[in-house]
Amino acid sequence: MSKLIVANTIEIHAPASQVWTVLTDSKFIQQYMFGCVVETTWKPGSPLLWKGAADGHLYVKGSVVAIDPPHRLEYTVLGADMEIADVPENYLTIIYELKNKDGCTYLHVSMGDFNAVGNGKARYDETAAGGGWAPMSEKIKQLAEMHS
């Protein structure tokens, strides 16, 4: 079975360092990640908790897998309120890759493999129905360009 991945690439007219700040600073994250702030040390193996800025509720949890500022960030996620076992094989992997070209930063985001996790098809369909990473990528672009 082939991998089931949600991916998006966007051109951002800002330096990779600014895009990186938008990806890793909670004051920016809550503006594109549904009002959530992130609690983490951004060190490989450290927990990654997405909590509502307004209510403190834990919505998503995971851990940092790899980090290479300002080029690559990889982490895992699982919805905290999902009715699915909290086991490593149910966590999805999200990878941000930043590449510079012609004065722009290209941000590529991938999320998956939905075929390898519990309720994968339903989780993929829900993510795809919400536009995948395109809406968040657009907001990341706006924030990075506005603050560069």
C-alpha beads as a LAMMPS data file, in Angstrom:
LAMMPS data file: protein, C-alpha beads

148 atoms
147 bonds

1 atom types
1 bond types

-500.0 500.0 xlo xhi
-500.0 500.0 ylo yhi
-500.0 500.0 zlo zhi

Masses

1 110.0

Atoms # bond

1 1 1 0.000 0.000 0.000
2 1 1 1.367 3.425 -0.892
3 1 1 1.843 6.117 1.735
4 1 1 -1.020 8.505 2.365
5 1 1 0.505 11.954 2.918
6 1 1 -0.902 15.479 3.127
7 1 1 1.680 17.952 1.818
8 1 1 1.982 21.575 0.790
9 1 1 4.775 23.811 -0.529
10 1 1 4.620 27.590 -0.453
11 1 1 6.950 30.408 -1.523
12 1 1 7.550 32.953 1.229
13 1 1 9.197 36.328 0.632
14 1 1 11.090 36.319 3.930
15 1 1 14.359 34.839 5.165
16 1 1 14.337 31.276 6.474
17 1 1 15.252 32.598 9.937
18 1 1 11.976 34.558 10.081
19 1 1 9.924 31.624 8.787
20 1 1 11.609 29.482 11.455
21 1 1 10.592 31.966 14.149
22 1 1 6.980 31.789 12.972
23 1 1 7.135 27.972 13.114
24 1 1 8.598 27.766 16.624
25 1 1 7.435 30.806 18.619
26 1 1 4.097 30.414 20.419
27 1 1 3.110 34.052 19.860
28 1 1 3.024 33.245 16.123
29 1 1 1.903 29.615 16.393
30 1 1 -1.390 30.516 18.054
31 1 1 -2.195 32.745 15.065
32 1 1 -2.123 29.870 12.554
33 1 1 -2.671 26.778 14.703
34 1 1 -6.276 27.237 15.805
35 1 1 -5.476 29.424 18.817
36 1 1 -3.062 26.934 20.377
37 1 1 0.244 27.706 22.021
38 1 1 3.058 25.183 22.155
39 1 1 4.853 23.922 25.221
40 1 1 8.204 22.309 24.400
41 1 1 11.958 22.776 24.707
42 1 1 12.364 22.077 20.949
43 1 1 14.964 19.401 21.754
44 1 1 14.802 15.932 20.126
45 1 1 12.801 13.594 22.346
46 1 1 11.100 16.401 24.259
47 1 1 7.310 16.480 24.614
48 1 1 5.342 18.813 22.354
49 1 1 2.000 19.957 23.773
50 1 1 -0.509 22.119 21.887
51 1 1 -2.804 23.866 24.368
52 1 1 -5.607 26.329 23.836
53 1 1 -4.367 29.857 24.553
54 1 1 -7.788 30.800 25.912
55 1 1 -8.726 27.652 27.852
56 1 1 -5.440 25.802 28.542
57 1 1 -7.010 22.586 27.232
58 1 1 -4.565 20.048 25.771
59 1 1 -5.646 19.511 22.156
60 1 1 -2.646 17.795 20.555
61 1 1 0.375 16.029 21.955
62 1 1 3.497 14.604 20.463
63 1 1 7.242 14.874 20.617
64 1 1 10.096 16.517 18.783
65 1 1 11.867 13.969 16.562
66 1 1 14.554 16.094 14.889
67 1 1 15.441 19.760 14.616
68 1 1 17.951 21.579 12.413
69 1 1 17.281 25.344 12.611
70 1 1 16.368 26.992 10.263
71 1 1 16.178 24.119 7.772
72 1 1 14.161 21.196 9.127
73 1 1 11.787 20.364 11.962
74 1 1 10.185 16.969 12.482
75 1 1 7.700 16.055 15.196
76 1 1 4.864 13.643 15.938
77 1 1 1.246 14.470 16.781
78 1 1 -1.880 12.823 18.118
79 1 1 -5.136 14.558 18.951
80 1 1 -5.519 14.385 22.731
81 1 1 -9.311 14.040 22.519
82 1 1 -9.293 11.338 19.834
83 1 1 -10.908 8.039 20.696
84 1 1 -7.822 6.130 19.619
85 1 1 -5.091 4.374 21.563
86 1 1 -2.261 6.631 22.726
87 1 1 0.484 4.420 21.331
88 1 1 3.461 5.456 19.156
89 1 1 2.076 3.760 16.043
90 1 1 -0.969 6.079 16.067
91 1 1 1.075 9.295 15.981
92 1 1 1.441 11.102 12.659
93 1 1 4.737 12.688 11.653
94 1 1 4.885 16.320 10.519
95 1 1 7.976 17.580 8.726
96 1 1 8.758 21.205 7.877
97 1 1 11.553 21.736 5.343
98 1 1 12.825 25.212 4.489
99 1 1 14.913 25.909 1.390
100 1 1 16.274 29.239 0.157
101 1 1 16.102 30.064 -3.534
102 1 1 16.319 33.407 -5.322
103 1 1 15.862 35.394 -2.104
104 1 1 12.760 33.485 -1.050
105 1 1 12.146 30.673 1.391
106 1 1 10.245 27.640 0.183
107 1 1 8.400 25.928 3.008
108 1 1 7.391 22.324 2.405
109 1 1 5.137 20.690 5.014
110 1 1 4.232 17.010 4.983
111 1 1 2.031 15.017 7.349
112 1 1 1.537 11.274 7.351
113 1 1 1.650 8.385 6.735
114 1 1 -2.083 8.145 7.370
115 1 1 -2.107 4.546 6.098
116 1 1 0.166 3.534 8.989
117 1 1 -1.986 4.852 11.874
118 1 1 -5.271 3.875 13.496
119 1 1 -8.352 5.378 11.806
120 1 1 -5.934 6.617 9.154
121 1 1 -8.389 7.001 6.282
122 1 1 -10.874 8.960 8.414
123 1 1 -8.072 11.145 9.790
124 1 1 -6.761 11.773 6.266
125 1 1 -10.246 12.624 4.962
126 1 1 -10.800 15.083 7.824
127 1 1 -7.425 16.769 7.206
128 1 1 -7.980 16.936 3.451
129 1 1 -11.529 18.306 3.889
130 1 1 -10.063 21.175 5.928
131 1 1 -7.708 22.070 3.073
132 1 1 -4.729 20.119 4.374
133 1 1 -1.796 22.370 5.191
134 1 1 -2.693 25.072 2.632
135 1 1 -4.649 27.368 5.010
136 1 1 -1.959 27.190 7.721
137 1 1 0.840 27.605 5.162
138 1 1 -0.821 30.777 3.863
139 1 1 -1.034 32.183 7.387
140 1 1 2.614 31.227 8.084
141 1 1 3.538 33.057 4.868
142 1 1 1.592 36.180 5.905
143 1 1 3.135 36.259 9.364
144 1 1 6.695 35.704 8.132
145 1 1 6.400 38.345 5.398
146 1 1 4.763 40.850 7.755
147 1 1 7.515 40.454 10.372
148 1 1 10.588 40.212 8.130

Bonds

1 1 1 2
2 1 2 3
3 1 3 4
4 1 4 5
5 1 5 6
6 1 6 7
7 1 7 8
8 1 8 9
9 1 9 10
10 1 10 11
11 1 11 12
12 1 12 13
13 1 13 14
14 1 14 15
15 1 15 16
16 1 16 17
17 1 17 18
18 1 18 19
19 1 19 20
20 1 20 21
21 1 21 22
22 1 22 23
23 1 23 24
24 1 24 25
25 1 25 26
26 1 26 27
27 1 27 28
28 1 28 29
29 1 29 30
30 1 30 31
31 1 31 32
32 1 32 33
33 1 33 34
34 1 34 35
35 1 35 36
36 1 36 37
37 1 37 38
38 1 38 39
39 1 39 40
40 1 40 41
41 1 41 42
42 1 42 43
43 1 43 44
44 1 44 45
45 1 45 46
46 1 46 47
47 1 47 48
48 1 48 49
49 1 49 50
50 1 50 51
51 1 51 52
52 1 52 53
53 1 53 54
54 1 54 55
55 1 55 56
56 1 56 57
57 1 57 58
58 1 58 59
59 1 59 60
60 1 60 61
61 1 61 62
62 1 62 63
63 1 63 64
64 1 64 65
65 1 65 66
66 1 66 67
67 1 67 68
68 1 68 69
69 1 69 70
70 1 70 71
71 1 71 72
72 1 72 73
73 1 73 74
74 1 74 75
75 1 75 76
76 1 76 77
77 1 77 78
78 1 78 79
79 1 79 80
80 1 80 81
81 1 81 82
82 1 82 83
83 1 83 84
84 1 84 85
85 1 85 86
86 1 86 87
87 1 87 88
88 1 88 89
89 1 89 90
90 1 90 91
91 1 91 92
92 1 92 93
93 1 93 94
94 1 94 95
95 1 95 96
96 1 96 97
97 1 97 98
98 1 98 99
99 1 99 100
100 1 100 101
101 1 101 102
102 1 102 103
103 1 103 104
104 1 104 105
105 1 105 106
106 1 106 107
107 1 107 108
108 1 108 109
109 1 109 110
110 1 110 111
111 1 111 112
112 1 112 113
113 1 113 114
114 1 114 115
115 1 115 116
116 1 116 117
117 1 117 118
118 1 118 119
119 1 119 120
120 1 120 121
121 1 121 122
122 1 122 123
123 1 123 124
124 1 124 125
125 1 125 126
126 1 126 127
127 1 127 128
128 1 128 129
129 1 129 130
130 1 130 131
131 1 131 132
132 1 132 133
133 1 133 134
134 1 134 135
135 1 135 136
136 1 136 137
137 1 137 138
138 1 138 139
139 1 139 140
140 1 140 141
141 1 141 142
142 1 142 143
143 1 143 144
144 1 144 145
145 1 145 146
146 1 146 147
147 1 147 148
